[in-house]
Amino acid sequence: ELQGSITPQHIYAVLGPVAQMSRKILNMVMALTAPMLYKIQVRLPYLFSGSLCVIYTIGFIYLTRRQQKHNAKILTDLFEQTEGVDKEEAKQLVKRYNRMTAASGECLARMAQVAVMTTKRLTKVAGIDMNAIEEDFRAEEE
């Protein structure tokens, strides 16, 4: 559900079937290995599947945290690009992001990533030096 709510449709068209197929393959592997493990020791199928679940959970938590740090960097970059927000204030704003739900945080980070990429692309294509424009604007204000 989470993946479907935060993934664009063209990517989910591939990701959805891959996830479904991997789930079915894992179920088939467990159905084939459980009787063999049960013959060796009655508790062995439960220990095997429980160990796989623990390893999967640790991997999921690690990847989620890594993605959250990456998203926080994207948001910090976006906040730093806005006028009047310094690095410390941007970090304070990102702390609010860390308290969001995973789905809301991912949606916000993806929107921010598009904004950052669009700004960089526009300045590169136009050959505009944003610092020079900001300096000229501040000079005019004074």
Summary of the structure (lengths in Angstrom):
residues: 142
radius of gyration: 23.4
end to end distance: 52.8
largest distance: 84.0
contacts: 323
relative contact order: 0.07
helix: 87%
strand: 0%
